Amino acid sequence: MLNNKIKNVVLFAAVTIILVACSGSESKKEKKADEPIYKVPVEATLLEIGKITNTYKTTAILEARAESKVTNKVSGMIVDILVEEGMVVEKGDVLAEIDSENYLLELERTNIDLESAIAEFNRSKPVDGRQLVAVKDLEKLEFLVKTRRNQQKVAQIQVRDTKVRAPIAGVVAERMVKEGNMTANPGGVMFSIVALDTLQGVVYLPESEINNVHVGQQANLEFPSTAAAIPATITLISPVIDTDSGTFKVTLNVNNDDYRLKPGMFAKVSLTLDERQNTQLVPQRALLVTDTETSLYVVEDNKAKKMVVETGYEQNGLVEVLTPLDAQTPIIVVGQQSLEVGADVKIIGQDL
């Protein structure tokens, strides 16, 4: 009888322990179920539809399209200098004068010699059909007249060249002589003139872009000294590819009527090669780029979804996405680097 009572007590205690244990387990499960799910905070934006251009950027050094080294054609003392560095000159303007006294005397001598030869030739011409001198002598006199006339022209040119004139219109960049100097020999450089109204810059583009450029195409130049971009125009395209660099030469013309720009200035060149309208644009920071793929994360049902995409042009922090995207689906731009596919996310920072 006692043994039965002990068995009943032990059985009751065991059942009580089991019930307590089960009750504790259920309460823990209920507690875990009540805990909130952690959501990764991210920033996101919506797809943008707009225009994007394929812009090639390089550098160039400006140079004068026309430049001339002005030399003396006759020798002598420089008696007057009429221009200084920085002055604007037109083609044909007198820059300096060389002493012309000797050349004027030489011109006078050739004039006298020519007049004498003409007079002798005229006296020796046939009169009333009668030959006054031998035909051979008359021909010599005729040749003498031609020779004297050529000598006169040379003397006239020498007198003309005592006035040193500008061969092109432009700005006097450098003056190498002083008043009172002797120009010992013809051919000495006296002035340097550059045409500043039109400057040019030379750039070299990769072979892959040769079908994307054409004469008349516009480019923009930026300089440290100017706030706004200055337009330029492609005027020459080399038909030859350099085998060492794989590039071809392109020449840009820059209008410089106000003389703001100077030869030798360093320019940043932006050349628009192509333009696309109504294309899908996403911020560049939204993309995850590896050696094998380019991807981005979107938010669907508050979960992160990874999409592998194909991209096109890049411009000003935006990238063209060629893979179709939903315009209403948020694209994660911050926080995607550590995301796992299917992770719960919470968009912060803006209303979408």
C-alpha positions, 0 to 999 in steps of 0.5 A: 500500500505504501509502495503504491502511494510512493509510485503515485507521488513520483508519477505526479512529480514527473508529470508536473516537471514535463508540463512546466518544461513544455510551458517554458518552451512555448513561452520562449517560442512565443517570445521569439515570434514577438521579436521584430525582424532586423531590416538593413537600412539603405538609401534608394532612388528611382530610375531616371529617364533622360539624355546622355552623351558619349563624351571623350575627354583629353587635353591639347595645347593651343597654337597659332594657325598662322605664324610668320618670322619677318626677315629683312630682304635688304641690308642696311641700318634700321632707321625707324621701328613702327611697332612694338610687341603686343600691337595688332597689325594688318597684312602689308603694314610697315613694321620698320624702315631700313636706310634706303639712300643707297638703293634709291641711288641704284634705282636712279642709275638703272633708270639712266641706263635703261633710258640710254639703252632705249634711245640707242635701240630706237636710233638703230631701228630701220628707217624707211626700210633701210637697215642702219645697223646689222640685224645681229647688232640690233638684236643685241641692242634689244636684249640690252633694253630688256636687261636694263629694264630687269635691272631697274625692276630689281632696284625698284624691289630693293627700294620697296624692301627697305620698308619691312612689311607684315606678311600676315595680319596678327599680333607682334609676338616678338621684336628682335631688333632695335632702331640704329641696328645694322642688318648685315645680311638679308634673311635676319629675323626682325619680328615674329607675328602670330595670327590670334583671331583663330587658334588651333589645338591638336588631339589624338583619339583612339582608333575605335572612335574614328567613325564617331568624328566628322569635320564640323563637329563641336567640342568644348575647351576649358581653361584655368583662366576662363570660367565658361567652356569655349566652343571649338570645331573639328576642321581636319581629321587625319586618315592615317592611324599611328601604328605605335599608339593606335590613335589618329590626329584631329585638329580643332579650330578655336575662334579668338576674335577677342584675343582672350586665348593665347598660343601655348595655353593648356586646354581640357577638351571635351568632344561629344561623340554620340548622344542618346535620348530617353534612356534609362539612367542610374547613379554610378554609385548604385552599380557593383562592378566585378571582373565578370559582371555589373550588377545593382540591387533593387527593393521588391516587397521590402527585400533586396533583389540583385540584378545583373545589368548591361551598361552604356555611356557614363556622364556626370555621375550617371550611367546608362543601363541597357537592361530593362528596369521597372521605373517604379522599383527603388534602386539601392544607392547606399548600403548595397555593398554588404547586402545579401540577396533576399535580405530585409531592407528599410529605405531611409533618406527620401520618400519613394 
